[in-house]
Amino acid sequence: MFSNKIIRAALPAVLLLCTLTGPTSARERKQWTEKQAWEWEKKTGVIIGFNQPESPYPGMTNIQLLEKAKELGFNSVRFWLKGATAEEQAAYIRKMADEAEQFGMTISPVLSIQRKLFRDKENEQENLKKAEEAIKTIVRPFANDPRIVLWDVWNEPSFKAGDPETIRELEWIEKVVHWCREENLCQPITASIIWDPDSKADVSSPTWEKRRQVEAMMDLHNFHSYDCARNFGAEIAYTVDRIRKISNRPIVCTEAMIRVNGSTVQRTLPVFAKEHIHVYLWGLYNNDWNWSVKWGRSTYDPFEPMFHDFLWADGDAYDAREFPYIRNFRFWDKGEDLDPGIPVTDRWGHERVWRRMAGAGLVKGYADSKHLTSLPGAYNSIRIKVNFKEYRGLATDQRSGFHERFERTLSQAADRGMTVLPVLLTDDDLYATPEELGEFIKDMVGRYYDNQTILAWDLYWHPGEKATDRAKVEQAIETAFTYARNQYPNQPVFMTPFVAVEDFPEDFNYRVALIHGTRNGWNKLTYGGVSDADLVYKIWSLSDVTAFSTEQPAPEAGWLLSICYRFGRPIFCTSFHGESETDQLEILDLFRKSHVYWFTDNLIPERNVARFHFTPIITKH
């Protein structure tokens, strides 16, 4: 049972709601007014919940799981009822309420016992009576329980315009709402009717109108959305606008968050914070329900990124950057915008990018695509500059030839067992508008987002090297990362900044200069054009991998490499130049020890390329 202390604290508000709602007949309370609904929100506070507690292995208790959820910042849990009978399901609600109460969490039960009866169309009237009895048996004991924050009485009814079965299911939902009202529930009654992004739907159809009418019966609006980032948020904006046109009530998104289309925690929660929408994200631990892969895919096969869930089975975070967003979730004030933006939020975490590069293996590349077909076999990657000027000069319907040529390069590389590193922009392309640059990035990355021959995307080579307008360079950097990340590619995205190291005197001991406690590093870096330390740091802080290029000898190249190493990410040298074989071997030795994926702009003897390998990083006590 829930504690008398909590009952006493919450009962006056509950009784007030019951008094205000009042019955429409001897038994049934009215739908809440909009005013009552907003009073509920004021009393409840902001909901940041998760869906369906499931343990990662049979020995973990629900208490342990809820304790972890509370630690991560969740304050409510939505779940489907367990048990074959209505009595067993009511007992499960009580158990969940008792356990969640220990951690100050509320619960949101999802009713589903009626769905099986609904599917049996031959005994409609008899099944309606059974469903009514079951629903009332489940909800009656909790009519005044403040630990239940809302009831979701029907999860995701099917919807198909012009389908009689859609109308029939909506009519069943209407009946369930009335049955719950007859028990005079003092919690809001909702149903997750709106769950499909349907911006192209026929809103004039009778089925659409019926759906709108049933949604209008609810005390609160409740919907699902896994499209908070798609098309720069256009899908979620349409859904929210559509809901608010029905009535002005609090909104709860009872299912959200997948990573494969960019609708991550970091993109989802800012949308809901701005729009004042309560939310239940999906999952917690990676578990036997296999929610960690997209719908229709098997976890028998490897996957990346994790689809739902927040924790690996051992409790380690999939992406620890998500939890501050959960713990600090609140509704923003009018005009407030705390969203750091896609370039920041959708940067890959360290673990993900290391897994990607571990799969890629050694990268021993050449920085000139003209030699693709004649490169010695020891090379396994090629860096190519994609011609934006040619692309821009073609009408949209004339770009098929452009893509065919690019795909021919990919095919030639794949036939030789090689990967490709495309470079999309340079300062030479800054004559175009940001919109044109963005559309080019979007087209290229979106079209080839899952092509395994593409190693990564170098979005912008040497920003600021030739440009004179610093603001334009910064705008192009922001545009490129924004449009690339909105395509949620399976390859890392990065930029190679324009930075070098001052030439060292012959007697300069560069290793000693970097000994523990000796203040050195950035002070030896040099820049050109409009590049500077701030621009370089910004590029490295937004990139999935840390990249540099160098035409300098090994001591200076190693100094720059040591600074890249501080970012803790895979390191790409997208171009280096050794004047002699000795110079080349010295630089390759640096790359071998620091695990650098490299591209050279002058041919290295094949024997040296073939011998190149990574050595383990070992530190003595």
C-alpha positions in Angstrom: 0.0 0.0 0.0 1.0 3.6 -0.5 1.9 5.5 2.6 -0.7 7.4 4.6 1.6 10.4 4.6 1.5 10.7 0.9 -2.2 10.1 0.8 -2.8 12.9 3.3 -0.5 15.3 1.3 -2.1 14.6 -2.0 -5.7 13.9 -1.1 -7.0 17.5 -0.9 -5.8 18.1 -4.5 -7.3 14.8 -5.6 -10.6 15.5 -3.9 -10.7 19.0 -5.4 -10.3 17.5 -8.9 -13.0 14.9 -8.2 -15.3 17.7 -7.0 -14.7 19.9 -10.0 -15.1 17.1 -12.5 -18.5 15.9 -11.2 -20.5 13.1 -12.7 -22.5 13.4 -15.9 -24.8 10.7 -14.6 -25.1 8.9 -11.3 -21.6 7.3 -12.0 -19.6 9.1 -14.7 -17.4 12.1 -14.1 -17.0 14.7 -16.8 -14.0 15.3 -19.0 -11.6 17.7 -17.3 -11.9 21.3 -18.4 -8.8 22.9 -19.8 -8.5 24.8 -16.5 -8.5 21.5 -14.5 -5.9 20.1 -16.8 -3.5 23.0 -16.3 -4.1 22.7 -12.5 -3.0 19.1 -12.8 0.3 20.2 -14.5 0.9 22.8 -11.9 0.5 20.2 -9.1 2.4 17.5 -10.9 5.4 19.4 -12.1 7.5 18.4 -15.2 7.5 14.7 -16.1 10.7 13.2 -17.3 10.0 9.5 -17.4 11.1 6.3 -19.1 9.2 3.4 -20.6 8.9 -0.2 -19.6 11.4 -1.3 -16.9 13.1 -4.5 -18.0 16.2 -6.0 -16.3 19.4 -6.7 -18.2 19.6 -10.2 -16.6 17.2 -12.3 -14.6 18.8 -11.5 -11.2 18.2 -7.8 -11.2 15.2 -6.7 -9.2 12.7 -4.0 -10.2 13.8 -2.1 -7.1 17.4 -2.0 -8.3 16.2 -0.9 -11.8 14.1 1.9 -10.5 16.9 3.1 -8.2 19.1 3.3 -11.2 16.5 5.2 -13.2 16.1 7.7 -10.3 19.9 8.2 -10.2 19.9 9.0 -13.9 17.3 11.7 -13.4 13.9 10.1 -14.2 10.9 10.9 -12.1 8.2 8.6 -13.6 7.8 5.2 -15.2 5.3 4.1 -17.9 4.7 0.4 -18.2 2.4 -2.3 -19.6 0.6 -4.5 -17.1 1.6 -8.0 -16.3 -0.8 -10.7 -15.4 -3.4 -12.8 -17.2 -6.4 -11.5 -15.2 -7.7 -8.1 -14.3 -7.0 -8.9 -10.6 -3.4 -9.8 -11.4 -2.9 -6.7 -13.4 -4.3 -4.5 -10.6 -1.9 -6.2 -8.2 1.0 -5.4 -10.6 0.0 -1.7 -10.6 0.1 -1.7 -6.8 3.5 -3.4 -6.8 4.9 -0.9 -9.3 3.4 2.0 -7.3 4.9 0.8 -4.0 8.3 0.3 -5.5 8.4 3.5 -7.5 7.2 5.4 -4.4 10.5 4.4 -2.6 12.3 6.6 -5.0 9.8 9.5 -5.3 8.7 8.4 -8.7 5.2 8.4 -10.2 3.8 5.7 -12.5 1.8 5.7 -15.7 0.1 2.3 -16.4 -0.8 1.3 -20.0 -4.1 -0.6 -20.2 -4.1 -3.4 -22.8 -6.3 -6.2 -21.5 -9.1 -5.0 -23.8 -7.0 -5.4 -27.0 -7.4 -9.2 -27.2 -11.2 -8.9 -26.8 -11.3 -6.2 -29.4 -9.6 -8.4 -32.0 -12.4 -11.0 -31.5 -15.0 -9.5 -33.8 -17.5 -12.4 -33.7 -18.6 -11.8 -30.1 -18.6 -8.0 -30.0 -21.3 -7.4 -27.4 -20.1 -10.1 -25.1 -16.5 -8.9 -25.4 -17.5 -5.3 -24.7 -19.1 -6.5 -21.4 -16.0 -8.5 -20.5 -13.7 -5.6 -21.4 -15.7 -3.1 -19.3 -15.6 -5.4 -16.3 -11.9 -6.0 -16.6 -11.0 -2.3 -17.1 -13.1 -1.2 -14.1 -11.6 -4.0 -11.9 -8.1 -2.7 -12.8 -8.6 1.0 -12.3 -11.1 1.0 -9.4 -8.7 0.4 -6.5 -6.6 3.4 -7.7 -9.2 6.0 -8.3 -7.7 8.3 -5.6 -4.0 7.1 -5.7 -1.7 10.1 -6.2 1.1 7.9 -7.2 -0.5 7.4 -10.6 0.3 10.5 -12.7 -1.9 9.5 -15.7 -3.6 6.5 -17.3 -2.9 5.6 -20.9 -6.0 3.6 -21.8 -5.0 2.5 -25.4 -1.6 2.4 -26.9 -1.2 3.3 -30.6 -4.5 2.3 -32.2 -4.1 1.5 -35.9 -4.9 4.2 -38.3 -5.7 3.9 -42.0 -7.8 6.5 -43.8 -11.1 5.0 -45.0 -10.7 1.8 -43.0 -13.8 0.6 -41.1 -11.6 -1.2 -38.6 -10.0 2.2 -37.7 -13.4 3.6 -36.9 -14.3 0.5 -34.9 -11.1 0.7 -32.8 -11.7 4.4 -32.1 -15.2 3.6 -30.9 -13.8 1.0 -28.5 -11.5 3.7 -27.1 -14.4 6.0 -26.6 -16.1 3.3 -24.5 -12.9 2.7 -22.5 -12.7 6.4 -21.6 -16.4 6.3 -20.4 -15.7 3.2 -18.3 -12.8 4.9 -16.6 -14.8 8.1 -16.0 -17.5 6.0 -14.4 -14.9 5.0 -11.8 -14.5 8.7 -11.1 -10.7 8.6 -11.5 -8.9 11.6 -10.1 -6.0 11.2 -12.5 -6.1 12.3 -16.2 -7.4 9.8 -18.7 -5.5 9.7 -22.0 -4.8 7.5 -25.0 -1.7 7.5 -27.3 -3.9 7.9 -30.4 -1.5 10.2 -32.3 1.7 8.3 -33.0 2.3 8.5 -36.7 3.9 11.5 -38.5 1.2 12.1 -41.1 1.9 15.6 -42.5 0.6 14.3 -45.9 -2.5 12.6 -44.6 -6.0 13.4 -45.9 -7.4 15.5 -43.1 -10.8 15.6 -44.8 -11.4 11.9 -44.4 -14.1 10.6 -42.0 -11.5 8.4 -40.2 -9.3 11.5 -39.6 -12.2 13.4 -38.2 -13.1 10.5 -35.9 -9.6 10.3 -34.7 -9.7 14.0 -33.9 -13.0 13.6 -32.0 -11.7 10.8 -29.8 -8.5 12.7 -29.0 -10.7 15.7 -28.1 -12.3 13.5 -25.3 -9.0 13.2 -23.4 -8.1 15.1 -20.2 -4.6 15.6 -21.5 -3.0 15.2 -25.0 -0.7 12.2 -25.2 1.3 11.3 -28.4 4.3 9.4 -29.6 7.1 10.8 -31.7 10.4 9.3 -32.8 11.0 12.1 -35.3 12.1 15.0 -33.3 15.2 15.6 -35.5 14.1 14.5 -38.9 14.2 17.3 -41.5 15.4 19.8 -38.9 12.4 19.1 -36.6 9.7 19.7 -39.3 7.9 16.5 -38.4 7.6 17.1 -34.7 6.5 20.7 -35.3 3.7 19.5 -37.5 2.5 17.0 -34.9 2.5 19.5 -32.0 0.7 22.1 -34.1 -1.9 19.5 -35.0 -2.5 18.5 -31.3 -2.8 22.1 -30.1 -5.5 22.8 -32.7 -7.7 20.2 -31.0 -7.7 21.9 -27.6 -5.4 23.8 -25.2 -4.3 21.2 -22.7 -1.0 20.0 -21.3 0.8 17.6 -23.7 2.7 14.4 -22.8 4.8 12.6 -25.2 4.7 9.1 -23.8 7.2 7.5 -26.2 10.3 9.2 -27.7 14.0 8.8 -28.5 15.7 6.8 -31.1 19.2 7.4 -32.3 19.3 6.1 -35.9 17.5 9.1 -37.4 19.1 11.7 -35.1 16.2 11.8 -32.6 18.5 11.4 -29.7 18.1 12.6 -26.1 20.1 15.8 -27.0 17.8 16.6 -29.9 14.5 15.4 -28.4 14.5 17.1 -25.0 15.3 20.6 -26.2 12.2 20.4 -28.5 10.0 19.4 -25.6 11.6 21.9 -23.2 10.8 24.7 -25.6 7.3 23.5 -26.3 6.5 22.6 -22.6 5.8 18.9 -23.3 6.2 16.2 -20.7 8.1 13.2 -21.9 8.7 9.5 -21.4 11.8 8.3 -23.2 12.1 4.6 -24.3 13.9 2.0 -22.3 16.7 1.9 -19.7 19.0 -1.1 -19.8 20.0 -3.1 -22.9 17.9 -6.2 -22.4 16.2 -9.3 -23.8 13.5 -7.2 -25.6 16.2 -6.3 -28.1 15.2 -2.6 -28.3 18.8 -1.7 -28.9 18.3 -2.2 -32.7 15.8 -0.5 -35.0 12.4 -2.0 -35.7 12.6 -5.2 -37.7 16.3 -5.7 -37.2 18.0 -8.5 -35.1 20.6 -8.0 -32.4 22.1 -11.2 -33.7 23.8 -8.8 -36.1 26.1 -6.0 -34.8 24.5 -2.5 -34.6 25.5 1.1 -34.2 24.2 3.4 -32.8 22.0 1.9 -30.1 18.4 2.4 -31.1 16.6 2.7 -27.7 17.9 2.3 -24.1 20.6 4.3 -22.2 22.7 1.7 -20.4 24.7 -1.3 -21.5 23.8 -4.5 -19.7 26.5 -3.9 -17.1 25.2 -0.5 -16.3 27.8 1.6 -18.1 26.3 4.5 -20.1 25.9 4.1 -23.8 26.5 7.8 -24.0 27.1 9.6 -20.7 26.5 13.0 -22.4 22.8 12.2 -22.4 22.2 12.2 -18.6 22.7 15.9 -17.9 19.9 16.6 -20.4 17.7 14.2 -18.4 18.6 15.4 -15.0 18.2 19.0 -15.9 15.1 18.7 -18.0 12.7 21.6 -17.4 10.3 23.8 -19.4 12.1 26.8 -20.8 10.8 30.3 -20.2 9.3 32.2 -23.1 12.0 33.3 -25.4 14.6 31.1 -23.7 16.7 28.8 -26.0 19.3 26.5 -24.3 19.7 24.2 -27.3 23.4 24.0 -28.1 22.6 23.0 -31.7 23.0 19.9 -33.9 26.8 20.4 -34.5 27.3 19.9 -30.7 24.6 17.5 -29.7 25.0 15.0 -32.6 28.8 14.8 -32.4 29.7 11.1 -31.9 30.7 10.0 -28.5 34.3 8.7 -28.0 33.2 5.0 -27.7 31.2 5.1 -30.9 33.9 6.6 -33.0 36.5 4.3 -31.7 34.3 1.3 -32.5 33.9 2.7 -36.0 37.6 3.1 -36.5 38.4 -0.3 -35.0 36.2 -1.8 -37.6 38.0 0.2 -40.3 41.4 -1.2 -39.3 44.6 0.5 -40.4 44.3 3.3 -42.8 47.3 3.8 -45.1 46.1 6.3 -47.7 47.1 8.5 -50.6 45.9 12.1 -50.9 45.4 12.3 -54.6 42.6 10.5 -56.4 44.2 10.8 -59.8 46.4 7.9 -58.9 43.6 5.6 -57.7 44.0 2.9 -60.4 47.8 2.9 -60.3 48.5 3.0 -56.5 50.6 0.2 -55.1 48.5 -2.5 -53.4 49.8 -1.7 -49.9 47.7 1.4 -49.9 44.2 0.9 -48.7 42.5 4.3 -48.9 42.3 7.3 -51.2 41.4 11.0 -50.4 39.4 12.8 -53.1 38.2 16.4 -53.4 34.6 16.5 -54.6 34.0 19.3 -57.1 31.3 21.6 -55.5 31.7 24.1 -58.3 30.7 21.5 -60.9 27.8 20.3 -58.7 26.5 23.9 -58.2 26.6 24.5 -62.0 24.1 21.7 -62.7 20.4 21.8 -62.4 18.9 19.4 -59.9 17.6 17.1 -62.6 21.1 17.1 -64.3 23.1 15.9 -61.3 22.7 12.2 -62.0 25.9 12.2 -64.1 27.8 13.9 -61.2 26.7 11.2 -58.8 27.4 8.5 -61.3 31.0 9.6 -61.6 31.4 9.7 -57.8 29.9 6.3 -57.5 32.3 5.0 -60.2 35.2 6.2 -58.0 33.7 4.4 -55.0 33.3 1.3 -57.1 36.9 1.4 -58.3 38.1 1.8 -54.8 35.9 -1.0 -53.5 37.1 -3.4 -56.2 40.7 -2.8 -54.9 39.6 -3.2 -51.3 40.1 0.5 -50.6 38.1 3.1 -48.7 37.5 6.7 -49.8 37.8 9.9 -47.8 35.8 12.6 -49.6 36.7 16.3 -49.1 33.6 18.3 -49.7 34.5 22.0 -49.3 37.5 24.4 -49.3 37.8 28.1 -49.0 37.5 28.2 -52.8 33.8 27.3 -52.4 32.9 30.3 -50.2 31.5 32.3 -53.1 28.3 30.2 -52.7 25.5 31.0 -50.2 25.2 29.0 -47.0 22.0 27.4 -48.3 23.8 26.2 -51.4 26.7 24.8 -49.4 24.2 23.1 -47.0 22.2 21.5 -49.7 25.4 20.1 -51.3 26.5 18.7 -47.9 23.0 17.3 -47.3 22.8 15.7 -50.8 26.2 14.0 -50.6 26.1 12.8 -47.0 22.5 11.9 -47.1 22.9 9.9 -50.4 25.9 7.9 -49.2 25.3 7.9 -45.4 25.6 4.1 -45.2 28.2 3.4 -47.9 30.9 1.3 -46.4 33.5 2.3 -48.9 33.4 5.9 -47.5 35.8 5.9 -44.5 34.6 9.3 -43.2 33.7 12.8 -44.4 36.2 15.7 -44.4 33.6 18.4 -44.6 35.9 21.4 -45.0 39.6 21.3 -45.8 41.7 24.1 -44.2 39.0 26.6 -43.2 40.4 30.1 -43.3 43.6 29.3 -45.3 42.7 31.5 -48.2 39.6 33.3 -47.1 39.6 36.9 -45.9 36.2 37.0 -44.3 36.4 35.2 -40.9 32.6 35.4 -40.3 31.9 33.7 -43.6 34.3 30.9 -42.7 32.7 30.4 -39.3 29.2 30.4 -40.9 30.4 27.7 -43.4 31.7 25.6 -40.6 28.4 25.7 -38.8 26.4 25.1 -41.9 28.5 22.1 -42.9 28.3 20.4 -39.5 24.6 21.1 -39.2 23.6 19.7 -42.6 25.9 16.7 -42.4 24.7 15.7 -38.9 21.1 16.1 -39.8 21.6 13.2 -42.2 22.8 11.0 -39.3 25.6 9.3 -41.3 27.2 6.0 -40.4 30.6 7.6 -41.1 32.4 10.1 -38.9 32.4 13.7 -40.0 35.2 16.1 -39.3 37.2 19.0 -40.7 41.0 19.5 -41.2 42.0 22.9 -39.7 44.7 25.1 -41.1 47.4 24.9 -38.4 51.1 24.2 -38.2 54.0 24.3 -35.7 56.8 26.9 -35.6 60.0 25.6 -36.9 62.2 24.1 -34.1 65.8 25.1 -33.6 68.2 22.2 -34.1 69.0 22.1 -30.4 65.4 22.2 -29.2 64.5 19.1 -27.1 60.8 18.8 -28.1 60.2 15.7 -26.0 61.6 17.3 -22.8 59.5 20.4 -23.6 56.3 18.3 -23.2 57.3 16.5 -19.9 54.7 16.4 -17.1 54.3 19.9 -15.5 56.0 21.8 -18.3 53.7 24.3 -19.8 53.9 23.8 -23.5 51.7 22.8 -26.4 49.5 25.4 -28.1 52.1 28.1 -27.6 54.2 26.5 -30.5 51.3 26.4 -33.0 51.1 28.8 -35.9 48.3 29.8 -38.2 47.6 31.5 -41.5 44.9 33.4 -43.3 42.0 34.0 -40.9 42.7 30.8 -39.0 43.7 31.0 -35.3 43.6 29.0 -32.1 39.9 29.7 -31.5 38.9 28.5 -35.0 41.1 25.4 -34.8 39.8 24.5 -31.3 36.2 24.9 -32.5 36.8 22.6 -35.4 38.5 19.9 -33.3 35.7 20.3 -30.6 33.0 19.7 -33.2 34.6 16.9 -35.2 34.1 13.1 -34.6 37.8 12.5 -35.2 40.7 14.9 -34.7 42.4 15.7 -38.0 45.5 17.6 -39.0 47.8 17.9 -42.0 51.4 18.7 -42.1 54.3 19.4 -44.5 56.8 19.6 -41.7 59.5 17.2 -40.4 58.8 14.6 -37.8 59.6 16.8 -34.7 57.1 19.5 -35.6 54.6 16.9 -36.9 54.8 15.0 -33.7 54.2 18.1 -31.6 51.0 18.8 -33.5 50.0 15.2 -33.2 50.6 15.4 -29.4 48.0 18.2 -29.2 45.5 16.2 -31.3 46.0 13.3 -28.9 44.6 15.4 -26.1 41.1 15.2 -27.5 41.0 11.4 -26.9 39.6 10.6 -30.3 40.9 8.7 -33.4 43.4 10.9 -35.2 43.6 11.4 -39.0 46.5 12.9 -40.7 44.8 13.8 -44.0 48.0 14.9 -45.7 51.7 14.7 -44.9 54.8 15.1 -46.9 58.2 13.5 -46.2 61.0 14.9 -48.4 63.1 11.7 -48.1 62.5 8.1 -47.1 64.1 8.8 -43.8 61.7 11.7 -43.1 58.8 9.4 -44.1 59.9 6.6 -41.8 60.3 9.0 -38.9 56.7 10.3 -39.4 55.3 6.8 -39.9 57.0 5.8 -36.6 55.0 8.6 -34.9 51.8 7.4 -36.5 52.5 3.8 -35.6 53.0 4.6 -31.9 50.0 7.0 -31.7 47.6 5.0 -33.9 47.2 7.6 -36.6 45.1 7.0 -39.8 47.1 8.7 -42.5 47.2 9.9 -46.1 50.4 10.9 -47.8 50.7 13.4 -50.6 53.9 11.8 -52.0 54.4 8.1 -52.7 56.1 6.1 -50.0 58.0 3.0 -51.0 55.6 0.1 -51.0 57.7 -2.0 -48.6 57.4 0.8 -46.0 53.6 1.1 -46.5 53.2 -2.7 -46.2 55.2 -2.9 -43.0 53.2 -0.1 -41.3 51.2 -1.3 -38.3 50.0 0.0 -34.9 51.8 -1.0 -31.8 50.1 -1.2 -28.4 50.3 1.8 -26.2 52.1 0.7 -23.0 53.2 2.8 -20.1 55.6 1.5 -17.5 55.0 2.0 -13.8 
